[in-house]
Amino acid sequence: MTELPDDILLSVRNLSIDFRLRTHILHAVENVGFDLRRGQTLCLVGESGSGKSVTARSLLQIVDKPGQIVGGEILLRDGETSTDIARLDPRSRTMRSIRGRRIGLIFQEPMSSLSPVHTIGSQIIEAIRLHSNLDKKAARERTIELLRQVEIPNPDKMADRYTFEFSGGMRQRAMIAMALAGNPDILIADEPTTALDVTTQAEILDLIKRLQVSRGMAMLLITHDMGVVAEVADEVAVMRFGKIVERGPVDAIYHAAAHPYTRQLLASTLKLTHHSSRAPAAVLSPNAPQPILTVRNLSKVYGWHSGGPNTLRAVDNANFNLYPGENLGIVGESGSGKTTLGRLILRTVEPTTGTVVYRGNDGHEVDVTKLSKRELRNFHREVRLVFQDPFASLNPRMTVKEVIGDPLIVNGIAKGQALEDRVAELMKLVGLDPLAMERYPHAFSGGQRQRIGIARALALDPRIIIADEATSALDVSIRSQILDLLLDIKRRLNLSFIFISHDISVVRYFCDRVAVMHRGKIVEIGEAEQICTAPREAYTKSLISAVPNPDPRDKRMLHRHRFVAPAAI
């Protein structure tokens, strides 16, 4: 086989992958080529559906059926020569020995990639014994050492825990430990930080980079986050519609991009580093109108005895106002209480203590925590929710017309032609073609599905919309489109938003004010620009400094502020 240059561990040349479908052949990857070099990181970037993950999976011959490699070479260094992975049978002994031992893989979603019925330790032990001659005792010692390397505390005890007992960040660390079990030469990381908040993301990226350098591995990092690319990449390959449209050193890609698509991706990322020009910041003068929503001393405690050792204060004494026409952001790490706070306001979760006072159009105030079920139904007509996941939040058995029209039918507002006219009006409002109302959700992209969810939330002419991570599942260019859409709708309908997110750049772009949550408490609240540029609290500083900076010449995460919680008295 072909001999590769000394620094190249794997070379992909003219790789093509087809999916033979019932009606046509989908060319998922076409003539893709790149090299993975020892100690270097290549970032493969592009939007959903561009072919990134299929390309990565082909390196391990684990492309889902009916996909198959139809052309090209995947040359893996094998001593002085090389092995063409593309020619190997996926079930062959040679291919099985390459997986894990030569090439390690970190999956995107650790919860679905780790077994829920086996301990973390037993899963890593299995991976170690598969690629070595170690006995069970030695494999366990090696497992504990790997967990220590990925900075999991008390690794000897945590090895005996199950997946559900680990946080999102710890699950991802366990996945990294498993990927390193066979001492691979090459590490493939497929969107390893997509579901993580910014501080956990920064820690995981830092950990992966340190392990890569210390072991001299080549890494292929797949992501759609251009900020992450700027922080960790040595080289960048930009994919679109199955082809690499541009490839080069990270600095050249960011500061001298040649392809229009690359420039579009970068522009969408840079756009979110400033407050939107489409929404002038709300100025709350002493003569400002009365708040539309007032939250006072709102708490939610889980556990048998309030204040006992087994209680969890999910939300702890939250206080804030929401004004008419204002966008208020709620930010914080996973588990900080953001989503629970949104549910307490809607009273889909019952508060332990505190009040939520809603001021109606007529100026009449009601305490939401004291409303009966019937009165709560009227409140839910004026305060609506946009869910995080555009795929899981739509019923796959309902047409778009039925999805959007459901609140109108349930509340007895419209039926027949009036219902169809209202659904058409709402679809136009969110930028969808009303002719598509008889189609099902699966026929739409992720961004279009989120527009459907927004149309459903707007169906009852609400005054407040609570958006819970409404753009976190979307690509960066789609994300900015959805944010601009929400800003346009807000201006036209005079809505107020409570925007829950762990993405600081999104909150900065969209919101007028920001409340920062940590362990159930609101630790800081203020104007969005002030919070994002001159935060006062140490925790807020750590959040802001962990946001990846989309400029490889100014890597913010290298000098990020780490928050150390004060010791309990």
C-alpha positions as semicolon CSV with decimal commas, in nm:
position;residue;x (nm);y (nm);z (nm)
1;M;0,000;0,000;0,000
2;T;0,095;0,368;-0,031
3;E;0,354;0,506;0,216
4;L;0,240;0,819;0,400
5;P;0,465;1,111;0,506
6;D;0,596;1,071;0,863
7;D;0,361;1,329;1,027
8;I;0,041;1,202;0,858
9;L;-0,142;0,926;1,049
10;L;-0,447;0,909;0,822
11;S;-0,516;1,040;0,473
12;V;-0,860;1,059;0,309
13;R;-0,854;1,087;-0,070
14;N;-1,155;1,139;-0,301
15;L;-1,394;0,974;-0,053
16;S;-1,753;0,931;-0,179
17;I;-2,045;0,783;0,017
18;D;-2,389;0,708;-0,129
19;F;-2,720;0,618;0,031
20;R;-2,927;0,402;-0,206
21;L;-3,284;0,502;-0,122
22;R;-3,605;0,358;-0,265
23;T;-3,662;0,645;-0,510
24;H;-3,310;0,780;-0,570
25;I;-2,943;0,773;-0,473
26;L;-2,833;1,035;-0,220
27;H;-2,471;1,145;-0,266
28;A;-2,401;1,221;0,102
29;V;-2,025;1,269;0,057
30;E;-1,851;1,352;-0,272
31;N;-1,477;1,346;-0,341
32;V;-1,375;1,453;0,010
33;G;-1,007;1,467;0,098
34;F;-0,801;1,569;0,405
35;D;-0,506;1,455;0,621
36;L;-0,486;1,396;0,997
37;R;-0,141;1,483;1,133
38;R;0,022;1,368;1,455
39;G;-0,046;1,616;1,739
40;Q;-0,268;1,836;1,517
41;T;-0,643;1,908;1,521
42;L;-0,846;1,924;1,202
43;C;-1,193;2,075;1,250
44;L;-1,461;1,961;1,007
45;V;-1,730;2,231;1,009
46;G;-2,063;2,287;0,837
47;E;-2,435;2,290;0,904
48;S;-2,654;1,988;0,979
49;G;-2,681;1,761;0,676
50;S;-2,351;1,872;0,524
51;G;-2,198;1,522;0,557
52;K;-1,963;1,580;0,855
53;S;-2,072;1,288;1,074
54;V;-2,108;1,046;0,781
55;T;-1,748;1,128;0,680
56;A;-1,625;1,066;1,036
57;R;-1,816;0,738;1,071
58;S;-1,671;0,614;0,743
59;L;-1,322;0,626;0,900
60;L;-1,440;0,346;1,130
61;Q;-1,662;0,172;0,872
62;I;-1,974;0,234;1,084
63;V;-2,184;0,426;0,829
64;D;-2,552;0,345;0,886
65;K;-2,727;0,135;0,620
66;P;-2,808;0,186;0,335
67;G;-2,499;0,411;0,321
68;Q;-2,183;0,269;0,169
69;I;-1,841;0,389;0,053
70;V;-1,849;0,394;-0,328
71;G;-1,516;0,556;-0,405
72;G;-1,188;0,690;-0,271
73;E;-0,932;0,582;-0,012
74;I;-0,896;0,607;0,367
75;L;-0,527;0,539;0,422
76;L;-0,427;0,458;0,781
77;R;-0,053;0,450;0,863
78;D;0,051;0,092;0,934
79;G;0,423;0,096;1,016
80;E;0,612;0,197;0,705
81;T;0,310;0,142;0,476
82;S;-0,064;0,205;0,508
83;T;-0,395;0,020;0,520
84;D;-0,694;0,131;0,310
85;I;-0,988;0,124;0,552
86;A;-1,230;0,184;0,262
87;R;-1,147;-0,163;0,124
88;L;-1,192;-0,349;0,454
89;D;-1,504;-0,548;0,541
90;P;-1,677;-0,362;0,831
91;R;-1,711;-0,696;1,017
92;S;-1,355;-0,815;0,955
93;R;-1,105;-0,885;1,237
94;T;-0,873;-0,617;1,095
95;M;-1,145;-0,350;1,104
96;R;-1,249;-0,447;1,457
97;S;-0,889;-0,416;1,574
98;I;-0,867;-0,064;1,426
99;R;-1,178;0,057;1,611
100;G;-1,077;0,170;1,956
101;R;-0,714;0,060;1,931
102;R;-0,601;0,280;1,639
103;I;-0,895;0,522;1,615
104;G;-1,103;0,632;1,915
105;L;-1,448;0,795;1,884
106;I;-1,626;1,035;2,118
107;F;-1,996;1,045;2,030
108;Q;-2,218;1,354;2,034
109;E;-2,475;1,237;2,288
110;P;-2,323;1,043;2,581
111;M;-2,662;0,956;2,733
112;S;-2,761;0,746;2,429
113;S;-2,405;0,616;2,370
114;L;-2,350;0,476;2,720
115;S;-2,541;0,172;2,849
116;P;-2,798;0,263;3,117
117;V;-2,790;-0,089;3,273
118;H;-2,412;-0,125;3,321
119;T;-2,183;0,077;3,546
120;I;-1,948;0,327;3,385
121;G;-1,651;0,122;3,506
122;S;-1,773;-0,206;3,358
123;Q;-1,819;-0,039;3,017
124;I;-1,465;0,103;3,018
125;I;-1,323;-0,229;3,146
126;E;-1,490;-0,407;2,852
127;A;-1,329;-0,161;2,606
128;I;-0,986;-0,208;2,769
129;R;-1,000;-0,590;2,767
130;L;-1,118;-0,590;2,407
131;H;-0,793;-0,424;2,300
132;S;-0,544;-0,571;2,550
133;N;-0,447;-0,888;2,739
134;L;-0,513;-0,738;3,082
135;D;-0,707;-0,941;3,338
136;K;-1,015;-0,798;3,508
137;K;-0,825;-0,659;3,810
138;A;-0,560;-0,484;3,598
139;A;-0,831;-0,352;3,363
140;R;-1,015;-0,201;3,659
141;E;-0,696;-0,030;3,779
142;R;-0,646;0,105;3,426
143;T;-1,013;0,224;3,424
144;I;-0,964;0,415;3,750
145;E;-0,648;0,573;3,609
146;L;-0,835;0,679;3,291
147;L;-1,118;0,831;3,498
148;R;-0,853;1,017;3,699
149;Q;-0,694;1,145;3,376
150;V;-1,027;1,286;3,259
151;E;-1,062;1,455;3,600
152;I;-1,359;1,267;3,741
153;P;-1,345;1,305;4,123
154;N;-1,320;0,990;4,339
155;P;-1,266;0,767;4,033
156;D;-1,253;0,442;4,237
157;K;-1,608;0,509;4,363
158;M;-1,745;0,674;4,047
159;A;-1,645;0,368;3,840
160;D;-1,925;0,178;4,017
161;R;-2,192;0,439;3,936
162;Y;-2,444;0,419;3,652
163;T;-2,485;0,662;3,361
164;F;-2,790;0,836;3,511
165;E;-2,586;0,918;3,823
166;F;-2,342;1,130;3,617
167;S;-2,402;1,490;3,507
168;G;-2,382;1,578;3,135
169;G;-2,021;1,695;3,165
170;M;-1,917;1,386;3,362
171;R;-2,082;1,156;3,107
172;Q;-1,880;1,325;2,834
173;R;-1,563;1,276;3,041
174;A;-1,652;0,906;3,079
175;M;-1,696;0,885;2,700
176;I;-1,349;1,039;2,655
177;A;-1,201;0,784;2,899
178;M;-1,363;0,503;2,699
179;A;-1,232;0,646;2,371
180;L;-0,879;0,650;2,520
181;A;-0,904;0,294;2,657
182;G;-0,719;0,143;2,359
183;N;-0,446;0,413;2,347
184;P;-0,552;0,523;1,996
185;D;-0,331;0,721;1,757
186;I;-0,632;0,914;1,624
187;L;-0,926;1,063;1,812
188;I;-1,255;1,153;1,641
189;A;-1,476;1,388;1,844
190;D;-1,824;1,426;1,690
191;E;-1,988;1,742;1,832
192;P;-1,853;1,652;2,181
193;T;-1,978;1,973;2,348
194;T;-2,307;2,051;2,168
195;A;-2,534;1,971;2,464
196;L;-2,308;2,130;2,728
197;D;-2,313;2,476;2,885
198;V;-2,024;2,714;2,817
199;T;-1,812;2,647;3,128
200;T;-1,844;2,268;3,096
201;Q;-1,772;2,299;2,723
202;A;-1,455;2,498;2,795
203;E;-1,339;2,235;3,048
204;I;-1,408;1,943;2,809
205;L;-1,231;2,113;2,515
206;D;-0,936;2,200;2,739
207;L;-0,922;1,840;2,863
208;I;-0,937;1,690;2,512
209;K;-0,664;1,925;2,389
210;R;-0,432;1,846;2,683
211;L;-0,481;1,469;2,642
212;Q;-0,422;1,499;2,267
213;V;-0,096;1,690;2,313
214;S;0,033;1,464;2,593
215;R;-0,037;1,150;2,386
216;G;0,064;1,296;2,048
217;M;-0,269;1,198;1,890
218;A;-0,417;1,334;1,570
219;M;-0,771;1,467;1,620
220;L;-1,069;1,516;1,393
221;L;-1,316;1,749;1,567
222;I;-1,661;1,781;1,411
223;T;-1,862;2,089;1,504
224;H;-2,087;2,365;1,370
225;D;-1,965;2,616;1,632
226;M;-1,714;2,851;1,467
227;G;-1,611;2,987;1,809
228;V;-1,501;2,638;1,918
229;V;-1,310;2,598;1,589
230;A;-1,119;2,923;1,647
231;E;-1,017;2,806;1,996
232;V;-0,889;2,453;1,918
233;A;-0,823;2,402;1,545
234;D;-0,490;2,388;1,365
235;E;-0,657;2,329;1,029
236;V;-1,018;2,373;0,912
237;A;-1,220;2,196;0,642
238;V;-1,559;2,352;0,559
239;M;-1,826;2,112;0,429
240;R;-2,143;2,192;0,240
241;F;-2,379;1,950;0,062
242;G;-2,130;1,663;0,099
243;K;-1,830;1,848;-0,043
244;I;-1,536;2,030;0,116
245;V;-1,568;2,382;-0,023
246;E;-1,264;2,527;0,154
247;R;-0,969;2,394;0,353
248;G;-0,667;2,555;0,515
249;P;-0,493;2,677;0,833
250;V;-0,733;2,819;1,092
251;D;-0,595;3,174;1,067
252;A;-0,633;3,183;0,687
253;I;-0,991;3,052;0,706
254;Y;-1,096;3,316;0,962
255;H;-0,911;3,616;0,822
256;A;-0,893;3,544;0,447
257;A;-1,185;3,310;0,370
258;A;-1,224;3,261;-0,006
259;H;-1,557;3,075;-0,033
260;P;-1,888;3,266;0,010
261;Y;-2,030;2,988;0,231
262;T;-1,734;3,012;0,473
263;R;-1,779;3,388;0,490
264;Q;-2,152;3,338;0,556
265;L;-2,081;3,100;0,848
266;L;-1,832;3,344;0,997
267;A;-2,069;3,639;0,952
268;S;-2,349;3,450;1,131
269;T;-2,112;3,379;1,421
270;L;-1,975;3,735;1,447
271;K;-2,330;3,874;1,429
272;L;-2,407;3,714;1,766
273;T;-2,117;3,893;1,941
274;H;-2,317;4,219;1,959
275;H;-2,665;4,329;2,063
276;S;-2,903;4,315;1,767
277;S;-2,948;4,640;1,573
278;R;-3,302;4,521;1,496
279;A;-3,401;4,562;1,860
280;P;-3,293;4,887;2,027
281;A;-3,218;4,821;2,392
282;A;-3,513;4,895;2,618
283;V;-3,454;5,202;2,835
284;L;-3,626;5,163;3,168
285;S;-3,663;5,518;3,299
286;P;-3,821;5,615;3,634
287;N;-4,141;5,675;3,435
288;A;-4,133;5,327;3,278
289;P;-4,464;5,137;3,259
290;Q;-4,571;4,895;3,527
291;P;-4,415;4,545;3,501
292;I;-4,620;4,292;3,307
293;L;-4,483;4,018;3,536
294;T;-4,342;4,049;3,890
295;V;-4,163;3,753;4,050
296;R;-4,098;3,780;4,425
297;N;-3,921;3,534;4,659
298;L;-3,999;3,243;4,425
299;S;-3,855;2,911;4,543
300;K;-3,884;2,543;4,463
301;V;-3,749;2,291;4,714
302;Y;-3,738;1,918;4,644
303;G;-3,708;1,682;4,941
304;W;-3,892;1,562;5,248
305;H;-3,784;1,830;5,490
306;S;-3,704;2,184;5,382
307;G;-3,345;2,257;5,483
308;G;-3,267;1,889;5,552
309;P;-2,960;1,707;5,414
310;N;-3,152;1,552;5,123
311;T;-3,327;1,867;5,001
312;L;-3,252;2,042;4,674
313;R;-3,328;2,412;4,633
314;A;-3,383;2,410;4,255
315;V;-3,490;2,776;4,262
316;D;-3,390;2,983;4,564
317;N;-3,564;3,314;4,636
318;A;-3,581;3,449;4,278
319;N;-3,684;3,814;4,229
320;F;-3,724;4,011;3,903
321;N;-3,963;4,220;3,693
322;L;-4,051;4,176;3,325
323;Y;-4,165;4,493;3,148
324;P;-4,393;4,529;2,842
325;G;-4,197;4,480;2,519
326;E;-3,883;4,367;2,706
327;N;-3,661;4,066;2,633
328;L;-3,526;3,927;2,960
329;G;-3,257;3,658;2,939
330;I;-3,207;3,389;3,204
331;V;-2,859;3,233;3,177
332;G;-2,655;2,984;3,376
333;E;-2,503;2,638;3,364
334;S;-2,702;2,315;3,339
335;G;-2,871;2,252;3,674
336;S;-2,870;2,620;3,773
337;G;-3,252;2,628;3,787
338;K;-3,329;2,819;3,464
339;T;-3,585;2,578;3,322
340;T;-3,745;2,517;3,664
341;L;-3,788;2,895;3,701
342;G;-3,973;2,908;3,367
343;R;-4,199;2,620;3,473
344;L;-4,273;2,785;3,808
345;I;-4,387;3,100;3,626
346;L;-4,621;2,890;3,410
347;R;-4,709;2,681;3,717
348;T;-4,651;2,355;3,536
349;V;-4,434;2,301;3,847
350;E;-4,588;2,413;4,175
351;P;-4,372;2,665;4,369
352;T;-4,280;2,598;4,732
353;T;-4,291;2,967;4,828
354;G;-4,318;3,307;4,662
355;T;-4,549;3,494;4,424
356;V;-4,580;3,547;4,048
357;V;-4,795;3,856;3,982
358;Y;-4,927;3,896;3,627
359;R;-5,066;4,233;3,515
360;G;-5,340;4,196;3,253
361;N;-5,426;4,428;2,963
362;D;-5,687;4,602;3,180
363;G;-5,430;4,670;3,456
364;H;-5,581;4,402;3,684
365;E;-5,318;4,204;3,876
366;V;-5,343;3,835;3,965
367;D;-5,115;3,611;4,170
368;V;-5,053;3,313;3,943
369;T;-4,958;3,091;4,239
370;K;-5,314;3,121;4,373
371;L;-5,510;3,062;4,049
372;S;-5,753;2,772;4,016
373;K;-5,713;2,527;3,724
374;R;-5,977;2,711;3,520
375;E;-5,820;3,053;3,588
376;L;-5,476;2,909;3,506
377;R;-5,606;2,809;3,163
378;N;-5,682;3,176;3,086
379;F;-5,332;3,271;3,207
380;H;-5,179;3,010;2,974
381;R;-5,352;3,179;2,680
382;E;-5,151;3,494;2,749
383;V;-4,820;3,333;2,850
384;R;-4,694;3,069;2,604
385;L;-4,391;2,841;2,582
386;V;-4,152;2,764;2,294
387;F;-3,974;2,435;2,360
388;Q;-3,605;2,352;2,321
389;D;-3,619;2,056;2,085
390;P;-3,791;2,123;1,750
391;F;-3,799;1,748;1,681
392;A;-3,943;1,612;2,008
393;S;-4,191;1,897;2,069
394;L;-4,404;1,831;1,758
395;N;-4,638;1,531;1,734
396;P;-4,518;1,331;1,430
397;R;-4,875;1,203;1,367
398;M;-5,025;1,552;1,337
399;T;-5,008;1,770;1,027
400;V;-4,867;2,121;1,061
401;K;-5,223;2,254;1,037
402;E;-5,324;2,034;1,334
403;V;-5,012;2,126;1,535
404;I;-5,053;2,503;1,496
405;G;-5,432;2,491;1,517
406;D;-5,446;2,271;1,828
407;P;-5,447;2,561;2,084
408;L;-5,726;2,731;1,883
409;I;-5,938;2,415;1,886
410;V;-5,873;2,335;2,255
411;N;-5,973;2,689;2,356
412;G;-6,279;2,688;2,126
413;I;-6,159;2,990;1,929
414;A;-6,172;2,868;1,568
415;K;-6,270;2,574;1,350
416;G;-6,334;2,500;0,983
417;Q;-6,237;2,773;0,738
418;A;-6,163;3,025;1,016
419;L;-5,910;2,780;1,162
420;E;-5,744;2,725;0,824
421;D;-5,724;3,101;0,762
422;R;-5,566;3,161;1,106
423;V;-5,311;2,881;1,055
424;A;-5,221;3,026;0,712
425;E;-5,178;3,370;0,870
426;L;-4,952;3,231;1,144
427;M;-4,741;3,034;0,894
428;K;-4,686;3,350;0,689
429;L;-4,593;3,537;1,008
430;V;-4,309;3,289;1,082
431;G;-4,193;3,269;0,720
432;L;-4,348;2,936;0,616
433;D;-4,552;2,860;0,304
434;P;-4,920;2,805;0,402
435;L;-4,948;2,553;0,116
436;A;-4,738;2,317;0,332
437;M;-4,993;2,304;0,618
438;E;-5,108;1,950;0,525
439;R;-4,755;1,811;0,551
440;Y;-4,616;1,631;0,857
441;P;-4,324;1,756;1,075
442;H;-4,076;1,502;0,933
443;A;-4,094;1,683;0,596
444;F;-3,940;1,997;0,749
445;S;-3,584;2,091;0,852
446;G;-3,491;2,167;1,215
447;G;-3,517;2,543;1,161
448;Q;-3,856;2,508;0,991
449;R;-3,984;2,288;1,276
450;Q;-3,883;2,554;1,526
451;R;-4,081;2,807;1,320
452;I;-4,382;2,573;1,347
453;G;-4,336;2,566;1,726
454;I;-4,321;2,946;1,733
455;A;-4,639;2,970;1,522
456;R;-4,815;2,738;1,768
457;A;-4,704;2,960;2,059
458;L;-4,839;3,269;1,881
459;A;-5,177;3,113;1,795
460;L;-5,358;3,258;2,099
461;D;-5,217;3,614;2,068
462;P;-5,007;3,590;2,387
463;R;-4,843;3,884;2,564
464;I;-4,546;3,688;2,703
465;I;-4,346;3,406;2,546
466;I;-4,110;3,190;2,752
467;A;-3,848;3,048;2,514
468;D;-3,663;2,758;2,681
469;E;-3,334;2,704;2,492
470;A;-3,533;2,766;2,173
471;T;-3,227;2,791;1,946
472;S;-2,976;2,553;2,111
473;A;-3,050;2,263;1,872
474;L;-3,001;2,477;1,559
475;D;-2,702;2,557;1,337
476;V;-2,548;2,901;1,376
477;S;-2,694;3,050;1,055
478;I;-3,041;2,905;1,129
479;R;-3,008;3,030;1,487
480;S;-2,954;3,389;1,378
481;Q;-3,250;3,360;1,136
482;I;-3,480;3,239;1,417
483;L;-3,359;3,514;1,652
484;D;-3,422;3,779;1,386
485;L;-3,766;3,628;1,323
486;L;-3,850;3,647;1,696
487;L;-3,730;4,008;1,711
488;D;-3,947;4,101;1,412
489;I;-4,250;3,927;1,564
490;K;-4,184;4,094;1,900
491;R;-4,179;4,439;1,738
492;R;-4,495;4,376;1,532
493;L;-4,698;4,217;1,815
494;N;-4,544;4,406;2,112
495;L;-4,452;4,083;2,291
496;S;-4,237;4,035;2,601
497;F;-3,989;3,745;2,613
498;I;-3,830;3,544;2,891
499;F;-3,542;3,384;2,701
500;I;-3,381;3,090;2,883
501;S;-3,041;2,987;2,746
502;H;-2,689;2,873;2,831
503;D;-2,558;3,043;2,514
504;I;-2,426;3,384;2,620
505;S;-2,383;3,509;2,262
506;V;-2,750;3,439;2,182
507;V;-2,864;3,619;2,498
508;R;-2,639;3,915;2,424
509;Y;-2,782;3,946;2,073
510;F;-3,147;3,902;2,167
511;C;-3,204;4,036;2,518
512;D;-3,234;4,381;2,677
513;R;-3,158;4,262;3,030
514;V;-3,002;3,942;3,166
515;A;-3,044;3,754;3,494
516;V;-2,759;3,513;3,579
517;M;-2,849;3,201;3,779
518;H;-2,620;2,978;3,984
519;R;-2,740;2,690;4,202
520;G;-3,095;2,819;4,203
521;K;-3,012;3,180;4,292
522;I;-3,014;3,489;4,069
523;V;-2,661;3,615;4,141
524;E;-2,663;3,914;3,905
525;I;-2,915;4,102;3,693
526;G;-2,856;4,399;3,464
527;E;-2,842;4,538;3,110
528;A;-2,729;4,274;2,859
529;E;-2,430;4,474;2,735
530;Q;-2,310;4,544;3,091
531;I;-2,343;4,178;3,195
532;C;-2,156;4,059;2,883
533;T;-1,875;4,319;2,889
534;A;-1,833;4,424;3,253
535;P;-1,988;4,162;3,485
536;R;-1,957;4,231;3,856
537;E;-1,994;3,883;4,008
538;A;-1,715;3,622;3,995
539;Y;-1,953;3,354;3,866
540;T;-2,074;3,578;3,581
541;K;-1,711;3,655;3,491
542;S;-1,641;3,282;3,465
543;L;-1,944;3,232;3,236
544;I;-1,849;3,519;3,003
545;S;-1,480;3,422;2,985
546;A;-1,572;3,062;2,889
547;V;-1,757;3,174;2,573
548;P;-1,543;3,076;2,270
549;N;-1,414;3,380;2,083
550;P;-1,452;3,346;1,702
551;D;-1,099;3,470;1,634
552;P;-0,797;3,233;1,642
553;R;-0,569;3,532;1,716
554;D;-0,751;3,600;2,045
555;K;-0,824;3,270;2,218
556;R;-1,034;3,372;2,517
557;M;-1,066;3,026;2,675
558;L;-0,689;3,003;2,732
559;H;-0,716;3,287;2,985
560;R;-1,062;3,222;3,118
561;H;-1,167;3,316;3,470
562;R;-1,241;3,004;3,677
563;F;-1,509;3,033;3,944
564;V;-1,441;2,874;4,282
565;A;-1,752;2,856;4,500
566;P;-1,697;2,992;4,853
567;A;-1,670;2,721;5,116
568;A;-1,982;2,655;5,319
569;I;-1,971;2,799;5,671
